[in-house]
Amino acid sequence: MTQDDLTFLPLRVTRVGAGGKRSFDRADKQRLIDACLQPGASLSGLALKAGVNANQLRKWVQLREQANAPVKDGMVVTSSAFVPVVAIDDPAPALAPARAAWPLPDPERSPVSPRAALAARLSAQLPNGVKLELECSGHDAALVSAMVAALGAS
């Protein structure tokens, strides 16, 4: 965006309310929001030139983005990121008790060995850099399902 494109700044005030609340020209406000959405635009710099608080301008930009977001079944649809899942050849590696996320069966009390209790291992690298590793048995399916659902919602 060039300096010539910003000739409408500062924003024109169309009305001042009793409490000092200012109303701005709608067309100029839309052009300011469009300028903020340009690559490399400095929101705080544009707010300064426009004569508005940077937090207020951020709110206007967020409202525009929410209004333009697709809606399905009454919920805003966000783009999903691909999360690669890596299969591990050895599905039941030996774990040190300190790494266990839940208590493993006691070999003296249970006929199932700790190694047999771990029937599956899942490893995924999330887009934010977090590495997720799940080790569980068949009876932990509800727990794993809840964890995956919670991670998918965030």
N, CA, C and O atoms as a GROMACS GRO file, in nm:
protein
  616
    1MET      N    1   0.085  -0.116   0.000
    1MET     CA    2   0.000   0.000   0.000
    1MET      C    3   0.090   0.123   0.000
    1MET      O    4   0.183   0.132   0.080
    2THR      N    5   0.064   0.216  -0.089
    2THR     CA    6   0.146   0.336  -0.100
    2THR      C    7   0.087   0.450  -0.020
    2THR      O    8  -0.027   0.443   0.027
    3GLN      N    9   0.165   0.556  -0.005
    3GLN     CA   10   0.119   0.674   0.067
    3GLN      C   11  -0.003   0.735  -0.002
    3GLN      O   12  -0.090   0.791   0.065
    4ASP      N   13  -0.009   0.727  -0.136
    4ASP     CA   14  -0.122   0.783  -0.209
    4ASP      C   15  -0.251   0.710  -0.176
    4ASP      O   16  -0.359   0.768  -0.182
    5ASP      N   17  -0.242   0.582  -0.142
    5ASP     CA   18  -0.360   0.504  -0.108
    5ASP      C   19  -0.416   0.542   0.029
    5ASP      O   20  -0.529   0.507   0.061
    6LEU      N   21  -0.337   0.611   0.109
    6LEU     CA   22  -0.377   0.646   0.246
    6LEU      C   23  -0.420   0.792   0.259
    6LEU      O   24  -0.415   0.847   0.369
    7THR      N   25  -0.460   0.854   0.150
    7THR     CA   26  -0.500   0.995   0.153
    7THR      C   27  -0.626   1.018   0.235
    7THR      O   28  -0.654   1.132   0.274
    8PHE      N   29  -0.703   0.914   0.261
    8PHE     CA   30  -0.826   0.927   0.340
    8PHE      C   31  -0.798   0.938   0.490
    8PHE      O   32  -0.889   0.963   0.568
    9LEU      N   33  -0.672   0.917   0.530
    9LEU     CA   34  -0.637   0.923   0.672
    9LEU      C   35  -0.601   1.065   0.712
    9LEU      O   36  -0.549   1.139   0.629
   10PRO      N   37  -0.627   1.106   0.833
   10PRO     CA   38  -0.696   1.037   0.940
   10PRO      C   39  -0.844   1.021   0.908
   10PRO      O   40  -0.901   1.092   0.825
   11LEU      N   41  -0.906   0.925   0.977
   11LEU     CA   42  -1.048   0.898   0.955
   11LEU      C   43  -1.132   1.021   0.988
   11LEU      O   44  -1.105   1.093   1.084
   12ARG      N   45  -1.233   1.044   0.906
   12ARG     CA   46  -1.325   1.156   0.933
   12ARG      C   47  -1.425   1.115   1.040
   12ARG      O   48  -1.487   1.009   1.032
   13VAL      N   49  -1.440   1.199   1.140
   13VAL     CA   50  -1.537   1.177   1.247
   13VAL      C   51  -1.671   1.232   1.199
   13VAL      O   52  -1.680   1.349   1.162
   14THR      N   53  -1.774   1.146   1.199
   14THR     CA   54  -1.906   1.189   1.152
   14THR      C   55  -1.996   1.233   1.266
   14THR      O   56  -2.090   1.309   1.247
   15ARG      N   57  -1.965   1.184   1.386
   15ARG     CA   58  -2.049   1.219   1.501
   15ARG      C   59  -1.971   1.193   1.629
   15ARG      O   60  -1.890   1.101   1.636
   16VAL      N   61  -1.998   1.275   1.730
   16VAL     CA   62  -1.940   1.255   1.862
   16VAL      C   63  -2.057   1.243   1.959
   16VAL      O   64  -2.138   1.334   1.971
   17GLY      N   65  -2.064   1.130   2.029
   17GLY     CA   66  -2.173   1.106   2.123
   17GLY      C   67  -2.155   1.184   2.252
   17GLY      O   68  -2.052   1.248   2.274
   18ALA      N   69  -2.256   1.177   2.338
   18ALA     CA   70  -2.255   1.249   2.464
   18ALA      C   71  -2.138   1.205   2.552
   18ALA      O   72  -2.082   1.288   2.624
   19GLY      N   73  -2.101   1.078   2.548
   19GLY     CA   74  -1.991   1.027   2.630
   19GLY      C   75  -1.856   1.044   2.564
   19GLY      O   76  -1.755   0.997   2.618
   20GLY      N   77  -1.850   1.109   2.449
   20GLY     CA   78  -1.724   1.129   2.378
   20GLY      C   79  -1.695   1.021   2.275
   20GLY      O   80  -1.590   1.024   2.210
   21LYS      N   81  -1.787   0.926   2.260
   21LYS     CA   82  -1.768   0.819   2.162
   21LYS      C   83  -1.777   0.877   2.022
   21LYS      O   84  -1.874   0.945   1.987
   22ARG      N   85  -1.675   0.848   1.942
   22ARG     CA   86  -1.671   0.899   1.805
   22ARG      C   87  -1.724   0.795   1.707
   22ARG      O   88  -1.702   0.675   1.724
   23SER      N   89  -1.794   0.842   1.605
   23SER     CA   90  -1.836   0.758   1.493
   23SER      C   91  -1.759   0.805   1.372
   23SER      O   92  -1.741   0.925   1.350
   24PHE      N   93  -1.713   0.708   1.292
   24PHE     CA   94  -1.629   0.741   1.178
   24PHE      C   95  -1.703   0.716   1.047
   24PHE      O   96  -1.800   0.640   1.042
   25ASP      N   97  -1.654   0.782   0.941
   25ASP     CA   98  -1.709   0.762   0.808
   25ASP      C   99  -1.695   0.614   0.772
   25ASP      O  100  -1.586   0.558   0.776
   26ARG      N  101  -1.808   0.552   0.736
   26ARG     CA  102  -1.812   0.408   0.712
   26ARG      C  103  -1.719   0.365   0.598
   26ARG      O  104  -1.648   0.265   0.611
   27ALA      N  105  -1.718   0.438   0.488
   27ALA     CA  106  -1.635   0.401   0.372
   27ALA      C  107  -1.487   0.411   0.407
   27ALA      O  108  -1.408   0.324   0.370
   28ASP      N  109  -1.448   0.516   0.478
   28ASP     CA  110  -1.308   0.531   0.517
   28ASP      C  111  -1.266   0.422   0.615
   28ASP      O  112  -1.155   0.370   0.609
   29LYS      N  113  -1.356   0.387   0.705
   29LYS     CA  114  -1.328   0.281   0.802
   29LYS      C  115  -1.306   0.148   0.729
   29LYS      O  116  -1.216   0.072   0.766
   30GLN      N  117  -1.387   0.119   0.627
   30GLN     CA  118  -1.370  -0.004   0.550
   30GLN      C  119  -1.236  -0.004   0.475
   30GLN      O  120  -1.169  -0.106   0.468
   31ARG      N  121  -1.198   0.111   0.420
   31ARG     CA  122  -1.070   0.120   0.349
   31ARG      C  123  -0.953   0.101   0.446
   31ARG      O  124  -0.853   0.040   0.411
   32LEU      N  125  -0.967   0.153   0.567
   32LEU     CA  126  -0.863   0.134   0.669
   32LEU      C  127  -0.850  -0.015   0.705
   32LEU      O  128  -0.739  -0.066   0.716
   33ILE      N  129  -0.962  -0.083   0.722
   33ILE     CA  130  -0.958  -0.227   0.754
   33ILE      C  131  -0.896  -0.303   0.638
   33ILE      O  132  -0.816  -0.394   0.660
   34ASP      N  133  -0.932  -0.268   0.514
   34ASP     CA  134  -0.872  -0.333   0.397
   34ASP      C  135  -0.721  -0.312   0.396
   34ASP      O  136  -0.645  -0.404   0.363
   35ALA      N  137  -0.677  -0.191   0.431
   35ALA     CA  138  -0.533  -0.161   0.435
   35ALA      C  139  -0.463  -0.248   0.540
   35ALA      O  140  -0.350  -0.292   0.518
   36CYS      N  141  -0.529  -0.272   0.652
   36CYS     CA  142  -0.470  -0.355   0.757
   36CYS      C  143  -0.455  -0.500   0.714
   36CYS      O  144  -0.366  -0.569   0.764
   37LEU      N  145  -0.540  -0.546   0.624
   37LEU     CA  146  -0.536  -0.685   0.580
   37LEU      C  147  -0.435  -0.709   0.469
   37LEU      O  148  -0.417  -0.823   0.424
   38GLN      N  149  -0.368  -0.604   0.423
   38GLN     CA  150  -0.266  -0.618   0.319
   38GLN      C  151  -0.140  -0.680   0.379
   38GLN      O  152  -0.108  -0.654   0.494
   39PRO      N  153  -0.068  -0.763   0.302
   39PRO     CA  154   0.056  -0.823   0.353
   39PRO      C  155   0.157  -0.715   0.392
   39PRO      O  156   0.180  -0.620   0.318
   40GLY      N  157   0.215  -0.732   0.508
   40GLY     CA  158   0.318  -0.640   0.555
   40GLY      C  159   0.265  -0.512   0.618
   40GLY      O  160   0.344  -0.426   0.658
   41ALA      N  161   0.135  -0.498   0.630
   41ALA     CA  162   0.077  -0.375   0.687
   41ALA      C  163   0.102  -0.372   0.837
   41ALA      O  164   0.092  -0.474   0.905
   42SER      N  165   0.134  -0.254   0.888
   42SER     CA  166   0.153  -0.235   1.031
   42SER      C  167   0.023  -0.181   1.089
   42SER      O  168  -0.014  -0.066   1.064
   43LEU      N  169  -0.045  -0.264   1.165
   43LEU     CA  170  -0.173  -0.223   1.222
   43LEU      C  171  -0.155  -0.104   1.316
   43LEU      O  172  -0.234  -0.010   1.312
   44SER      N  173  -0.052  -0.107   1.399
   44SER     CA  174  -0.032   0.003   1.493
   44SER      C  175   0.006   0.132   1.420
   44SER      O  176  -0.036   0.240   1.460
   45GLY      N  177   0.084   0.120   1.313
   45GLY     CA  178   0.121   0.237   1.234
   45GLY      C  179  -0.001   0.298   1.165
   45GLY      O  180  -0.017   0.420   1.162
   46LEU      N  181  -0.085   0.212   1.109
   46LEU     CA  182  -0.207   0.261   1.044
   46LEU      C  183  -0.303   0.322   1.145
   46LEU      O  184  -0.369   0.422   1.116
   47ALA      N  185  -0.311   0.263   1.264
   47ALA     CA  186  -0.398   0.318   1.369
   47ALA      C  187  -0.351   0.458   1.408
   47ALA      O  188  -0.432   0.548   1.428
   48LEU      N  189  -0.221   0.475   1.418
   48LEU     CA  190  -0.165   0.605   1.453
   48LEU      C  191  -0.200   0.709   1.347
   48LEU      O  192  -0.241   0.820   1.380
   49LYS      N  193  -0.182   0.672   1.220
   49LYS     CA  194  -0.213   0.764   1.110
   49LYS      C  195  -0.362   0.794   1.102
   49LYS      O  196  -0.403   0.904   1.065
   50ALA      N  197  -0.445   0.694   1.138
   50ALA     CA  198  -0.590   0.710   1.128
   50ALA      C  199  -0.648   0.788   1.246
   50ALA      O  200  -0.760   0.838   1.238
   51GLY      N  201  -0.572   0.798   1.356
   51GLY     CA  202  -0.623   0.867   1.473
   51GLY      C  203  -0.716   0.783   1.557
   51GLY      O  204  -0.805   0.835   1.624
   52VAL      N  205  -0.696   0.650   1.554
   52VAL     CA  206  -0.777   0.559   1.636
   52VAL      C  207  -0.685   0.474   1.721
   52VAL      O  208  -0.566   0.460   1.691
   53ASN      N  209  -0.739   0.418   1.826
   53ASN     CA  210  -0.663   0.330   1.915
   53ASN      C  211  -0.632   0.199   1.840
   53ASN      O  212  -0.718   0.144   1.771
   54ALA      N  213  -0.509   0.151   1.855
   54ALA     CA  214  -0.468   0.027   1.786
   54ALA      C  215  -0.554  -0.091   1.829
   54ALA      O  216  -0.584  -0.178   1.748
   55ASN      N  217  -0.593  -0.096   1.957
   55ASN     CA  218  -0.679  -0.206   2.003
   55ASN      C  219  -0.816  -0.201   1.937
   55ASN      O  220  -0.874  -0.305   1.905
   56GLN      N  221  -0.868  -0.080   1.917
   56GLN     CA  222  -0.997  -0.066   1.850
   56GLN      C  223  -0.987  -0.112   1.704
   56GLN      O  224  -1.076  -0.180   1.653
   57LEU      N  225  -0.878  -0.073   1.639
   57LEU     CA  226  -0.858  -0.114   1.500
   57LEU      C  227  -0.844  -0.265   1.489
   57LEU      O  228  -0.899  -0.326   1.397
   58ARG      N  229  -0.772  -0.328   1.582
   58ARG     CA  230  -0.758  -0.474   1.583
   58ARG      C  231  -0.895  -0.539   1.596
   58ARG      O  232  -0.923  -0.640   1.531
   59LYS      N  233  -0.981  -0.482   1.680
   59LYS     CA  234  -1.116  -0.536   1.698
   59LYS      C  235  -1.196  -0.526   1.569
   59LYS      O  236  -1.267  -0.620   1.533
   60TRP      N  237  -1.185  -0.413   1.499
   60TRP     CA  238  -1.255  -0.397   1.371
   60TRP      C  239  -1.207  -0.501   1.270
   60TRP      O  240  -1.287  -0.559   1.197
   61VAL      N  241  -1.075  -0.524   1.266
   61VAL     CA  242  -1.018  -0.623   1.172
   61VAL      C  243  -1.067  -0.763   1.207
   61VAL      O  244  -1.104  -0.839   1.118
   62GLN      N  245  -1.068  -0.797   1.336
   62GLN     CA  246  -1.115  -0.929   1.378
   62GLN      C  247  -1.263  -0.948   1.344
   62GLN      O  248  -1.304  -1.056   1.302
   63LEU      N  249  -1.342  -0.844   1.363
   63LEU     CA  250  -1.485  -0.854   1.329
   63LEU      C  251  -1.503  -0.877   1.180
   63LEU      O  252  -1.590  -0.954   1.139
   64ARG      N  253  -1.421  -0.812   1.097
   64ARG     CA  254  -1.428  -0.832   0.952
   64ARG      C  255  -1.391  -0.976   0.917
   64ARG      O  256  -1.457  -1.039   0.835
   65GLU      N  257  -1.284  -1.027   0.980
   65GLU     CA  258  -1.241  -1.164   0.952
   65GLU      C  259  -1.347  -1.264   0.994
   65GLU      O  260  -1.370  -1.363   0.924
   66GLN      N  261  -1.413  -1.240   1.108
   66GLN     CA  262  -1.518  -1.330   1.153
   66GLN      C  263  -1.638  -1.324   1.060
   66GLN      O  264  -1.702  -1.426   1.034
   67ALA      N  265  -1.670  -1.205   1.010
   67ALA     CA  266  -1.784  -1.190   0.920
   67ALA      C  267  -1.759  -1.260   0.787
   67ALA      O  268  -1.852  -1.307   0.722
   68ASN      N  269  -1.633  -1.267   0.746
   68ASN     CA  270  -1.599  -1.331   0.619
   68ASN      C  271  -1.571  -1.481   0.633
   68ASN      O  272  -1.556  -1.550   0.532
   69ALA      N  273  -1.565  -1.531   0.756
   69ALA     CA  274  -1.538  -1.674   0.777
   69ALA      C  275  -1.659  -1.756   0.739
   69ALA      O  276  -1.772  -1.717   0.769
   70PRO      N  277  -1.638  -1.871   0.672
   70PRO     CA  278  -1.751  -1.956   0.637
   70PRO      C  279  -1.818  -2.015   0.760
   70PRO      O  280  -1.752  -2.045   0.860
   71VAL      N  281  -1.950  -2.033   0.753
   71VAL     CA  282  -2.027  -2.086   0.864
   71VAL      C  283  -2.097  -2.214   0.819
   71VAL      O  284  -2.156  -2.219   0.711
   72LYS      N  285  -2.089  -2.319   0.903
   72LYS     CA  286  -2.156  -2.445   0.874
   72LYS      C  287  -2.222  -2.493   1.002
   72LYS      O  288  -2.157  -2.503   1.106
   73ASP      N  289  -2.350  -2.521   0.995
   73ASP     CA  290  -2.427  -2.566   1.111
   73ASP      C  291  -2.416  -2.468   1.228
   73ASP      O  292  -2.409  -2.510   1.344
   74GLY      N  293  -2.415  -2.340   1.199
   74GLY     CA  294  -2.412  -2.238   1.303
   74GLY      C  295  -2.277  -2.215   1.366
   74GLY      O  296  -2.267  -2.137   1.462
   75MET      N  297  -2.170  -2.281   1.316
   75MET     CA  298  -2.037  -2.265   1.374
   75MET      C  299  -1.942  -2.213   1.267
   75MET      O  300  -1.953  -2.250   1.150
   76VAL      N  301  -1.848  -2.126   1.307
   76VAL     CA  302  -1.748  -2.074   1.215
   76VAL      C  303  -1.653  -2.187   1.178
   76VAL      O  304  -1.601  -2.257   1.266
   77VAL      N  305  -1.631  -2.205   1.049
   77VAL     CA  306  -1.544  -2.311   0.999
   77VAL      C  307  -1.405  -2.252   0.980
   77VAL      O  308  -1.388  -2.154   0.908
   78THR      N  309  -1.307  -2.312   1.043
   78THR     CA  310  -1.168  -2.271   1.024
   78THR      C  311  -1.097  -2.375   0.940
   78THR      O  312  -1.138  -2.491   0.934
   79SER      N  313  -0.991  -2.333   0.876
   79SER     CA  314  -0.917  -2.428   0.794
   79SER      C  315  -0.844  -2.526   0.884
   79SER      O  316  -0.789  -2.488   0.988
   80SER      N  317  -0.842  -2.652   0.842
   80SER     CA  318  -0.772  -2.752   0.921
   80SER      C  319  -0.633  -2.771   0.864
   80SER      O  320  -0.608  -2.751   0.746
   81ALA      N  321  -0.546  -2.810   0.952
   81ALA     CA  322  -0.408  -2.836   0.911
   81ALA      C  323  -0.387  -2.986   0.905
   81ALA      O  324  -0.444  -3.061   0.984
   82PHE      N  325  -0.305  -3.028   0.811
   82PHE     CA  326  -0.271  -3.169   0.799
   82PHE      C  327  -0.175  -3.205   0.910
   82PHE      O  328  -0.074  -3.137   0.930
   83VAL      N  329  -0.203  -3.310   0.981
   83VAL     CA  330  -0.116  -3.358   1.088
   83VAL      C  331  -0.066  -3.495   1.047
   83VAL      O  332  -0.142  -3.591   1.045
   84PRO      N  333   0.064  -3.505   1.014
   84PRO     CA  334   0.115  -3.636   0.973
   84PRO      C  335   0.120  -3.732   1.092
   84PRO      O  336   0.159  -3.695   1.202
   85VAL      N  337   0.079  -3.854   1.067
   85VAL     CA  338   0.083  -3.960   1.168
   85VAL      C  339   0.186  -4.062   1.123
   85VAL      O  340   0.185  -4.105   1.008
   86VAL      N  341   0.273  -4.099   1.214
   86VAL     CA  342   0.381  -4.191   1.181
   86VAL      C  343   0.353  -4.325   1.248
   86VAL      O  344   0.336  -4.331   1.370
   87ALA      N  345   0.349  -4.432   1.170
   87ALA     CA  346   0.332  -4.566   1.226
   87ALA      C  347   0.467  -4.613   1.279
   87ALA      O  348   0.570  -4.592   1.216
   88ILE      N  349   0.465  -4.676   1.393
   88ILE     CA  350   0.588  -4.725   1.455
   88ILE      C  351   0.585  -4.876   1.448
   88ILE      O  352   0.487  -4.940   1.486
   89ASP      N  353   0.696  -4.935   1.398
   89ASP     CA  354   0.702  -5.080   1.377
   89ASP      C  355   0.682  -5.158   1.506
   89ASP      O  356   0.609  -5.257   1.507
   90ASP      N  357   0.746  -5.115   1.615
   90ASP     CA  358   0.734  -5.186   1.742
   90ASP      C  359   0.618  -5.123   1.819
   90ASP      O  360   0.637  -5.018   1.881
   91PRO      N  361   0.498  -5.185   1.819
   91PRO     CA  362   0.382  -5.122   1.880
   91PRO      C  363   0.386  -5.119   2.032
   91PRO      O  364   0.305  -5.048   2.092
   92ALA      N  365   0.474  -5.192   2.096
   92ALA     CA  366   0.474  -5.197   2.242
   92ALA      C  367   0.615  -5.188   2.297
   92ALA      O  368   0.668  -5.288   2.346
   93PRO      N  369   0.677  -5.070   2.291
   93PRO     CA  370   0.813  -5.059   2.344
   93PRO      C  371   0.810  -5.063   2.496
   93PRO      O  372   0.710  -5.028   2.559
   94ALA      N  373   0.921  -5.106   2.553
   94ALA     CA  374   0.931  -5.108   2.699
   94ALA      C  375   0.939  -4.966   2.750
   94ALA      O  376   1.016  -4.885   2.699
   95LEU      N  377   0.860  -4.935   2.850
   95LEU     CA  378   0.856  -4.801   2.906
   95LEU      C  379   0.911  -4.802   3.046
   95LEU      O  380   0.890  -4.897   3.122
   96ALA      N  381   0.982  -4.696   3.080
   96ALA     CA  382   1.022  -4.676   3.219
   96ALA      C  383   0.899  -4.627   3.293
   96ALA      O  384   0.822  -4.550   3.235
   97PRO      N  385   0.876  -4.665   3.418
   97PRO     CA  386   0.757  -4.622   3.491
   97PRO      C  387   0.743  -4.470   3.497
   97PRO      O  388   0.630  -4.421   3.506
   98ALA      N  389   0.852  -4.394   3.493
   98ALA     CA  390   0.843  -4.248   3.501
   98ALA      C  391   0.777  -4.190   3.376
   98ALA      O  392   0.718  -4.082   3.384
   99ARG      N  393   0.784  -4.258   3.261
   99ARG     CA  394   0.726  -4.206   3.137
   99ARG      C  395   0.580  -4.244   3.122
   99ARG      O  396   0.511  -4.188   3.038
  100ALA      N  397   0.533  -4.336   3.200
  100ALA     CA  398   0.396  -4.384   3.183
  100ALA      C  399   0.297  -4.274   3.216
  100ALA      O  400   0.310  -4.207   3.319
  101ALA      N  401   0.199  -4.254   3.128
  101ALA     CA  402   0.098  -4.150   3.149
  101ALA      C  403  -0.011  -4.199   3.245
  101ALA      O  404  -0.084  -4.116   3.300
  102TRP      N  405  -0.023  -4.326   3.265
  102TRP     CA  406  -0.121  -4.383   3.356
  102TRP      C  407  -0.056  -4.503   3.422
  102TRP      O  408   0.042  -4.555   3.369
  103PRO      N  409  -0.105  -4.549   3.534
  103PRO     CA  410  -0.040  -4.664   3.600
  103PRO      C  411  -0.049  -4.790   3.514
  103PRO      O  412  -0.156  -4.827   3.466
  104LEU      N  413   0.065  -4.854   3.496
  104LEU     CA  414   0.068  -4.980   3.424
  104LEU      C  415   0.028  -5.092   3.521
  104LEU      O  416   0.047  -5.079   3.642
  105PRO      N  417  -0.027  -5.203   3.469
  105PRO     CA  418  -0.065  -5.314   3.558
  105PRO      C  419   0.056  -5.369   3.632
  105PRO      O  420   0.166  -5.375   3.577
  106ASP      N  421   0.034  -5.408   3.755
  106ASP     CA  422   0.139  -5.468   3.837
  106ASP      C  423   0.156  -5.613   3.792
  106ASP      O  424   0.060  -5.691   3.799
  107PRO      N  425   0.277  -5.652   3.745
  107PRO     CA  426   0.296  -5.787   3.693
  107PRO      C  427   0.269  -5.896   3.796
  107PRO      O  428   0.232  -6.008   3.760
  108GLU      N  429   0.287  -5.865   3.925
  108GLU     CA  430   0.264  -5.966   4.028
  108GLU      C  431   0.116  -5.985   4.057
  108GLU      O  432   0.076  -6.092   4.102
  109ARG      N  433   0.035  -5.885   4.031
  109ARG     CA  434  -0.108  -5.892   4.061
  109ARG      C  435  -0.193  -5.921   3.938
  109ARG      O  436  -0.306  -5.968   3.950
  110SER      N  437  -0.140  -5.894   3.821
  110SER     CA  438  -0.219  -5.907   3.699
  110SER      C  439  -0.156  -6.012   3.607
  110SER      O  440  -0.034  -6.019   3.597
  111PRO      N  441  -0.238  -6.092   3.540
  111PRO     CA  442  -0.182  -6.189   3.447
  111PRO      C  443  -0.129  -6.122   3.320
  111PRO      O  444  -0.058  -6.185   3.242
  112VAL      N  445  -0.163  -5.993   3.299
  112VAL     CA  446  -0.120  -5.922   3.179
  112VAL      C  447   0.010  -5.850   3.210
  112VAL      O  448   0.017  -5.775   3.307
  113SER      N  449   0.110  -5.870   3.128
  113SER     CA  450   0.238  -5.802   3.150
  113SER      C  451   0.226  -5.657   3.103
  113SER      O  452   0.141  -5.627   3.019
  114PRO      N  453   0.310  -5.566   3.155
  114PRO     CA  454   0.304  -5.426   3.111
  114PRO      C  455   0.327  -5.414   2.961
  114PRO      O  456   0.267  -5.328   2.896
  115ARG      N  457   0.411  -5.498   2.906
  115ARG     CA  458   0.439  -5.492   2.762
  115ARG      C  459   0.315  -5.531   2.681
  115ARG      O  460   0.289  -5.472   2.576
  116ALA      N  461   0.239  -5.629   2.727
  116ALA     CA  462   0.120  -5.673   2.655
  116ALA      C  463   0.006  -5.572   2.670
  116ALA      O  464  -0.082  -5.565   2.585
  117ALA      N  465   0.007  -5.495   2.780
  117ALA     CA  466  -0.100  -5.398   2.804
  117ALA      C  467  -0.095  -5.285   2.702
  117ALA      O  468  -0.198  -5.224   2.671
  118LEU      N  469   0.024  -5.255   2.650
  118LEU     CA  470   0.036  -5.149   2.552
  118LEU      C  471   0.020  -5.209   2.412
  118LEU      O  472   0.116  -5.261   2.355
  119ALA      N  473  -0.100  -5.200   2.358
  119ALA     CA  474  -0.128  -5.263   2.230
  119ALA      C  475  -0.106  -5.170   2.113
  119ALA      O  476  -0.090  -5.217   2.000
  120ALA      N  477  -0.106  -5.038   2.135
  120ALA     CA  478  -0.093  -4.945   2.024
  120ALA      C  479  -0.010  -4.824   2.064
  120ALA      O  480  -0.010  -4.782   2.180
  121ARG      N  481   0.060  -4.770   1.968
  121ARG     CA  482   0.138  -4.648   1.991
  121ARG      C  483   0.118  -4.557   1.871
  121ARG      O  484   0.133  -4.598   1.756
  122LEU      N  485   0.083  -4.432   1.899
  122LEU     CA  486   0.056  -4.333   1.796
  122LEU      C  487   0.149  -4.215   1.820
  122LEU      O  488   0.163  -4.168   1.933
  123SER      N  489   0.212  -4.166   1.713
  123SER     CA  490   0.299  -4.050   1.724
  123SER      C  491   0.259  -3.951   1.616
  123SER      O  492   0.245  -3.989   1.500
  124ALA      N  493   0.240  -3.823   1.654
  124ALA     CA  494   0.200  -3.721   1.556
  124ALA      C  495   0.274  -3.592   1.586
  124ALA      O  496   0.293  -3.556   1.702
  125GLN      N  497   0.316  -3.522   1.482
  125GLN     CA  498   0.379  -3.390   1.494
  125GLN      C  499   0.274  -3.287   1.456
  125GLN      O  500   0.232  -3.281   1.340
  126LEU      N  501   0.230  -3.205   1.553
  126LEU     CA  502   0.126  -3.105   1.530
  126LEU      C  503   0.184  -2.983   1.461
  126LEU      O  504   0.304  -2.958   1.472
  127PRO      N  505   0.101  -2.904   1.390
  127PRO     CA  506   0.151  -2.787   1.317
  127PRO      C  507   0.220  -2.684   1.406
  127PRO      O  508   0.305  -2.609   1.358
  128ASN      N  509   0.186  -2.679   1.535
  128ASN     CA  510   0.249  -2.582   1.624
  128ASN      C  511   0.381  -2.632   1.680
  128ASN      O  512   0.440  -2.568   1.766
  129GLY      N  513   0.430  -2.748   1.632
  129GLY     CA  514   0.558  -2.802   1.675
  129GLY      C  515   0.551  -2.902   1.788
  129GLY      O  516   0.652  -2.963   1.823
  130VAL      N  517   0.434  -2.920   1.846
  130VAL     CA  518   0.419  -3.014   1.956
  130VAL      C  519   0.420  -3.156   1.901
  130VAL      O  520   0.353  -3.186   1.802
  131LYS      N  521   0.497  -3.243   1.966
  131LYS     CA  522   0.500  -3.384   1.927
  131LYS      C  523   0.413  -3.460   2.025
  131LYS      O  524   0.433  -3.453   2.146
  132LEU      N  525   0.317  -3.533   1.973
  132LEU     CA  526   0.222  -3.607   2.055
  132LEU      C  527   0.249  -3.756   2.039
  132LEU      O  528   0.254  -3.807   1.927
  133GLU      N  529   0.268  -3.825   2.151
  133GLU     CA  530   0.288  -3.969   2.148
  133GLU      C  531   0.187  -4.032   2.243
  133GLU      O  532   0.183  -3.998   2.361
  134LEU      N  533   0.107  -4.124   2.192
  134LEU     CA  534   0.008  -4.195   2.273
  134LEU      C  535   0.041  -4.343   2.271
  134LEU      O  536   0.066  -4.401   2.166
  135GLU      N  537   0.041  -4.403   2.388
  135GLU     CA  538   0.060  -4.546   2.401
  135GLU      C  539  -0.056  -4.598   2.483
  135GLU      O  540  -0.079  -4.552   2.595
  136CYS      N  541  -0.131  -4.693   2.427
  136CYS     CA  542  -0.250  -4.737   2.498
  136CYS      C  543  -0.286  -4.881   2.461
  136CYS      O  544  -0.232  -4.939   2.367
  137SER      N  545  -0.378  -4.934   2.538
  137SER     CA  546  -0.430  -5.067   2.510
  137SER      C  547  -0.571  -5.053   2.457
  137SER      O  548  -0.624  -4.942   2.448
  138GLY      N  549  -0.632  -5.162   2.421
  138GLY     CA  550  -0.766  -5.160   2.365
  138GLY      C  551  -0.871  -5.099   2.457
  138GLY      O  552  -0.965  -5.037   2.409
  139HIS      N  553  -0.856  -5.116   2.588
  139HIS     CA  554  -0.957  -5.063   2.680
  139HIS      C  555  -0.942  -4.912   2.702
  139HIS      O  556  -1.023  -4.854   2.774
  140ASP      N  557  -0.841  -4.848   2.642
  140ASP     CA  558  -0.821  -4.704   2.654
  140ASP      C  559  -0.876  -4.629   2.532
  140ASP      O  560  -0.844  -4.511   2.515
  141ALA      N  561  -0.954  -4.692   2.450
  141ALA     CA  562  -1.004  -4.630   2.327
  141ALA      C  563  -1.083  -4.502   2.357
  141ALA      O  564  -1.070  -4.405   2.283
  142ALA      N  565  -1.164  -4.501   2.461
  142ALA     CA  566  -1.244  -4.382   2.494
  142ALA      C  567  -1.153  -4.266   2.533
  142ALA      O  568  -1.179  -4.152   2.496
  143LEU      N  569  -1.047  -4.295   2.608
  143LEU     CA  570  -0.953  -4.192   2.649
  143LEU      C  571  -0.881  -4.133   2.528
  143LEU      O  572  -0.870  -4.011   2.516
  144VAL      N  573  -0.832  -4.218   2.440
  144VAL     CA  574  -0.762  -4.172   2.321
  144VAL      C  575  -0.857  -4.092   2.232
  144VAL      O  576  -0.818  -3.988   2.177
  145SER      N  577  -0.978  -4.138   2.217
  145SER     CA  578  -1.077  -4.067   2.137
  145SER      C  579  -1.104  -3.927   2.193
  145SER      O  580  -1.112  -3.830   2.118
  146ALA      N  581  -1.116  -3.917   2.325
  146ALA     CA  582  -1.139  -3.787   2.389
  146ALA      C  583  -1.019  -3.696   2.371
  146ALA      O  584  -1.036  -3.576   2.348
  147MET      N  585  -0.897  -3.750   2.380
  147MET     CA  586  -0.778  -3.668   2.362
  147MET      C  587  -0.768  -3.617   2.220
  147MET      O  588  -0.738  -3.499   2.199
  148VAL      N  589  -0.794  -3.701   2.122
  148VAL     CA  590  -0.788  -3.659   1.982
  148VAL      C  591  -0.894  -3.554   1.955
  148VAL      O  592  -0.867  -3.456   1.885
  149ALA      N  593  -1.014  -3.572   2.009
  149ALA     CA  594  -1.122  -3.474   1.990
  149ALA      C  595  -1.085  -3.340   2.052
  149ALA      O  596  -1.110  -3.235   1.994
  150ALA      N  597  -1.025  -3.343   2.171
  150ALA     CA  598  -0.985  -3.219   2.237
  150ALA      C  599  -0.876  -3.147   2.159
  150ALA      O  600  -0.879  -3.024   2.148
  151LEU      N  601  -0.782  -3.222   2.106
  151LEU     CA  602  -0.675  -3.161   2.027
  151LEU      C  603  -0.729  -3.105   1.896
  151LEU      O  604  -0.681  -3.002   1.848
  152GLY      N  605  -0.827  -3.171   1.839
  152GLY     CA  606  -0.886  -3.123   1.715
  152GLY      C  607  -0.967  -2.997   1.734
  152GLY      O  608  -0.982  -2.918   1.640
  153ALA      N  609  -1.019  -2.975   1.854
  153ALA     CA  610  -1.101  -2.857   1.882
  153ALA      C  611  -1.017  -2.734   1.905
  153ALA      O  612  -1.067  -2.622   1.890
  154SER      N  613  -0.890  -2.750   1.940
  154SER     CA  614  -0.806  -2.634   1.970
  154SER      C  615  -0.736  -2.581   1.849
  154SER      O  616  -0.661  -2.484   1.858
   0.00000   0.00000   0.00000
